[in-house]
């Protein structure tokens, strides 16, 4: 597919704004269910949505036939990152978890230059720097580090590896096939931990599980399509847009009121994303 950075930036921005809805639903469900079970349920529901959709468009060939090793590796990284992240949001506020998780784009930009040999421009460096400073303002390092923060930090590192492998795997693969493969393999990888932490969902909670899987599928297919249109180092800083959505969801759903440092950090992060869009 012909590169189109502007379209890639738009798709990635929309994807990142949909992810906090998934995180909010996961945090709500974590009051009743294990985060390990929630991780599996997210993939199981998404799989039930994506596989029929992929079959309708591609028949029996619902999985990509090329670069299978890269597709497997990116799925392993994403599954591990998501599980750690769900464990963290069950312990700390959404905005705080997202801030720690945002070490990922910093690492992703560096890896894209070192591994994928992408060009590191002044615009990309400035965008990442603003996002990084914004995250530090929110985190206010120097205090006692909670286990949830360490989990979110580890999730961010794994997400950086996922972004790099996605950039490699998605160049020649259909986005729907890529997502179908990700969902199916993700369910298989997460089934053992789901069995160990199994809790049959209550009737009133099914809507939350379905919504979590649906928003997840939409967010991932948009991000996969974005990586076909733009460089990983261009898209990586846009993950910071997720913080704005997470702050809003945390406030509206869980009464987590963002303080002045959170608002200042979010402003710096938003500025970093706008630098990439403004020509």
C-alpha positions as CSV (number, residue, x, y, z in Angstrom):
1,X,0.0,0.0,0.0
2,X,1.2,3.5,-0.9
3,X,2.4,5.5,2.2
4,X,0.1,8.2,3.3
5,X,1.3,9.6,6.7
6,X,-1.7,12.0,7.2
7,X,-4.2,9.2,6.9
8,X,-2.1,7.0,9.1
9,X,-1.9,9.8,11.8
10,X,-5.7,10.2,11.7
11,X,-6.4,6.5,12.0
12,X,-4.0,6.1,14.9
13,X,-5.5,9.1,16.7
14,X,-9.0,7.6,16.5
15,X,-7.7,4.2,17.6
16,X,-6.0,5.7,20.6
17,X,-9.1,7.5,21.7
18,X,-11.1,4.3,21.6
19,X,-8.7,2.3,23.8
20,X,-9.6,4.2,27.1
21,X,-13.1,2.9,26.7
22,X,-11.7,-0.6,26.8
23,X,-9.5,0.2,29.8
24,X,-12.5,1.8,31.6
25,X,-14.6,-1.3,31.1
26,X,-11.8,-3.5,32.2
27,X,-11.3,-1.4,35.4
28,X,-15.1,-1.6,36.1
29,X,-15.1,-5.4,35.7
30,X,-12.0,-5.9,37.8
31,X,-14.1,-5.2,40.9
32,X,-15.8,-8.6,40.3
33,X,-13.5,-10.6,38.0
34,X,-9.7,-11.4,37.9
35,X,-7.8,-9.2,35.4
36,X,-6.4,-12.5,34.0
37,X,-9.9,-13.6,33.1
38,X,-10.8,-10.2,31.8
39,X,-7.8,-10.3,29.4
40,X,-9.0,-13.6,28.0
41,X,-12.6,-12.4,27.7
42,X,-11.5,-9.3,25.8
43,X,-9.8,-11.5,23.2
44,X,-12.6,-14.1,23.1
45,X,-15.3,-11.5,22.4
46,X,-13.2,-9.7,19.8
47,X,-12.5,-13.1,18.2
48,X,-16.2,-13.8,18.0
49,X,-16.7,-10.4,16.3
50,X,-13.7,-10.4,13.9
51,X,-13.6,-14.0,12.6
52,X,-17.1,-13.9,11.0
53,X,-16.3,-10.4,9.6
54,X,-13.0,-11.8,8.1
55,X,-14.7,-14.8,6.7
56,X,-17.3,-12.7,5.0
57,X,-14.6,-10.7,3.2
58,X,-11.9,-13.4,2.6
59,X,-13.7,-16.7,2.8
60,X,-11.8,-19.6,4.4
61,X,-8.5,-17.6,4.2
62,X,-9.0,-15.5,7.2
63,X,-5.4,-15.4,8.4
64,X,-2.4,-13.8,6.7
65,X,-0.2,-16.2,4.7
66,X,3.0,-14.1,4.9
67,X,5.4,-13.2,7.8
68,X,3.7,-15.6,10.2
69,X,6.7,-15.4,12.6
70,X,6.3,-11.7,12.9
71,X,2.5,-12.0,13.4
72,X,3.0,-14.6,16.2
73,X,5.7,-12.4,17.9
74,X,3.6,-9.2,17.8
75,X,0.6,-11.1,19.3
76,X,2.8,-12.5,22.1
77,X,4.0,-9.0,22.9
78,X,0.5,-7.5,22.8
79,X,-1.0,-10.2,25.0
80,X,1.7,-9.8,27.6
81,X,1.4,-6.0,27.5
82,X,-2.4,-6.1,27.9
83,X,-2.3,-8.6,30.8
84,X,0.2,-6.5,32.7
85,X,-1.8,-3.3,32.0
86,X,-5.1,-4.8,33.2
87,X,-3.4,-5.9,36.4
88,X,-2.2,-2.3,36.8
89,X,-5.5,-0.5,36.2
90,X,-7.1,-2.8,38.9
91,X,-4.7,-1.2,41.4
92,X,-4.1,2.4,40.3
93,X,-6.0,5.2,38.6
94,X,-6.4,5.0,34.8
95,X,-4.5,8.3,34.1
96,X,-1.6,7.2,36.3
97,X,-1.4,3.7,34.6
98,X,-1.4,5.2,31.1
99,X,1.3,7.7,32.0
100,X,3.7,4.9,33.2
101,X,2.7,2.8,30.2
102,X,3.8,5.7,27.9
103,X,7.4,4.7,28.2
104,X,6.4,2.5,25.2
105,X,6.4,5.2,22.5
106,X,9.8,6.5,23.6
107,X,11.3,3.0,23.2
108,X,9.4,2.4,20.0
109,X,10.8,5.5,18.3
110,X,14.4,4.5,19.3
111,X,13.8,0.9,18.1
112,X,12.3,2.0,14.8
113,X,15.5,3.9,14.1
114,X,17.9,1.1,15.3
115,X,15.9,-1.9,13.9
116,X,13.8,-0.7,11.1
117,X,16.3,2.0,9.9
118,X,13.6,4.7,9.8
119,X,14.6,8.3,9.7
120,X,14.7,10.2,13.0
121,X,13.6,13.8,12.3
122,X,13.6,16.8,14.5
123,X,9.8,16.8,14.5
124,X,9.7,13.3,15.8
125,X,12.3,14.0,18.5
126,X,10.4,17.1,19.7
127,X,7.1,15.2,19.8
128,X,8.5,12.3,21.8
129,X,10.3,14.8,24.1
130,X,7.1,16.7,24.9
131,X,5.2,13.5,25.5
132,X,7.9,12.2,27.8
133,X,8.1,15.4,29.8
134,X,4.3,15.4,30.1
135,X,4.3,11.9,31.4
136,X,7.0,12.8,34.0
137,X,4.9,15.8,35.1
138,X,2.0,13.5,35.8
139,X,4.0,10.7,37.4
140,X,5.9,13.1,39.7
141,X,8.9,10.7,40.1
142,X,10.7,10.6,43.5
143,X,7.9,9.2,45.6
144,X,7.2,5.6,46.5
145,X,6.7,3.4,43.5
146,X,3.6,1.1,43.6
147,X,3.4,-2.4,42.1
148,X,0.7,-1.1,39.7
149,X,3.1,1.5,38.3
150,X,5.8,-1.1,37.7
151,X,3.3,-3.3,35.9
152,X,2.2,-0.4,33.7
153,X,5.9,0.4,33.0
154,X,6.5,-3.2,32.0
155,X,3.4,-3.1,29.8
156,X,4.8,0.0,28.0
157,X,8.0,-1.8,27.2
158,X,6.2,-4.7,25.8
159,X,3.9,-2.4,23.8
160,X,7.0,-0.8,22.2
161,X,8.1,-4.2,21.0
162,X,4.6,-4.8,19.7
163,X,4.6,-1.6,17.7
164,X,7.9,-2.5,16.0
165,X,6.8,-6.0,15.1
166,X,3.4,-4.7,13.9
167,X,5.2,-2.2,11.6
168,X,7.1,-5.1,10.1
169,X,4.2,-7.5,9.9
170,X,1.5,-5.2,8.6
171,X,3.3,-3.8,5.5
172,X,2.1,-6.6,3.3
173,X,-0.9,-8.0,5.2
174,X,-4.5,-7.2,5.1
175,X,-5.6,-5.4,8.4
176,X,-8.7,-7.7,8.9
177,X,-6.6,-10.8,8.4
178,X,-3.9,-9.5,10.7
179,X,-6.5,-8.7,13.4
180,X,-8.2,-12.1,13.0
181,X,-4.9,-13.9,13.5
182,X,-4.1,-11.7,16.5
183,X,-7.5,-12.5,18.1
184,X,-7.4,-16.3,17.5
185,X,-3.8,-16.7,18.7
186,X,-4.4,-14.4,21.7
187,X,-7.3,-16.5,22.8
188,X,-5.1,-19.6,22.7
189,X,-2.3,-18.0,24.6
190,X,-4.6,-16.6,27.3
191,X,-6.9,-19.7,27.8
192,X,-4.7,-21.3,30.5
193,X,-4.8,-18.2,32.7
194,X,-8.5,-17.9,32.1
195,X,-9.1,-21.4,33.3
196,X,-7.1,-20.8,36.5
197,X,-9.1,-17.6,37.3
198,X,-12.5,-18.5,35.8
199,X,-15.6,-16.7,36.9
200,X,-18.8,-17.1,35.0
201,X,-20.0,-13.6,34.0
202,X,-23.2,-12.4,35.6
203,X,-26.1,-11.6,33.3
204,X,-25.9,-7.9,33.8
205,X,-22.2,-7.8,33.0
206,X,-22.3,-9.4,29.5
207,X,-22.9,-6.0,27.9
208,X,-19.6,-4.7,29.4
209,X,-17.7,-7.8,28.2
210,X,-19.2,-7.4,24.7
211,X,-18.4,-3.6,24.6
212,X,-14.8,-4.3,25.7
213,X,-14.3,-6.7,22.9
214,X,-16.0,-4.5,20.3
215,X,-14.1,-1.4,21.1
216,X,-10.9,-3.4,21.3
217,X,-11.4,-4.8,17.8
218,X,-12.2,-1.4,16.3
219,X,-9.1,0.2,18.0
220,X,-6.7,-2.5,16.8
221,X,-8.0,-2.7,13.2
222,X,-7.5,1.1,12.9
223,X,-4.0,1.0,14.4
224,X,-3.0,-1.9,12.1
225,X,-4.3,0.0,9.1
226,X,-2.3,3.1,10.3
227,X,0.9,1.2,10.4
228,X,0.4,0.3,6.7
229,X,0.3,4.1,5.9
230,X,2.9,5.7,8.1
231,X,6.3,4.9,9.8
232,X,6.3,3.5,13.3
233,X,8.4,6.5,14.5
234,X,5.7,8.8,13.2
235,X,2.8,6.9,14.8
236,X,4.5,6.1,18.2
237,X,4.1,9.5,19.8
238,X,0.3,9.5,19.0
239,X,-0.2,6.9,21.6
240,X,0.0,9.8,24.1
241,X,-3.4,10.9,22.9
242,X,-4.7,7.9,24.9
243,X,-3.9,9.8,28.1
244,X,-6.5,12.4,27.4
245,X,-9.2,9.8,26.9
246,X,-8.1,7.9,30.0
247,X,-8.3,11.0,32.1
248,X,-11.8,11.7,30.9
249,X,-13.0,8.1,31.5
250,X,-11.3,8.0,34.9
251,X,-13.1,11.2,35.9
252,X,-16.6,10.4,34.4
253,X,-16.7,6.7,35.4
254,X,-14.6,6.4,38.6
255,X,-14.6,10.0,39.9
256,X,-10.8,10.1,39.6
257,X,-10.3,13.9,39.6
258,X,-7.1,14.9,37.7
259,X,-4.9,17.3,39.5
260,X,-3.0,20.3,38.1
261,X,0.0,18.1,37.2
262,X,-2.2,15.7,35.3
263,X,-3.8,18.6,33.3
264,X,-0.4,20.2,32.6
265,X,1.1,16.8,31.5
266,X,-1.9,16.1,29.2
267,X,-1.4,19.5,27.6
268,X,2.3,18.8,26.9
269,X,1.3,15.4,25.5
270,X,-1.4,16.9,23.2
271,X,1.1,19.4,21.9
272,X,3.5,16.6,21.1
273,X,0.8,14.9,19.0
274,X,-0.1,18.1,17.2
275,X,3.5,18.7,16.1
276,X,3.2,15.6,13.9
277,X,0.0,16.7,12.3
278,X,0.9,20.3,11.6
279,X,2.7,20.7,8.3
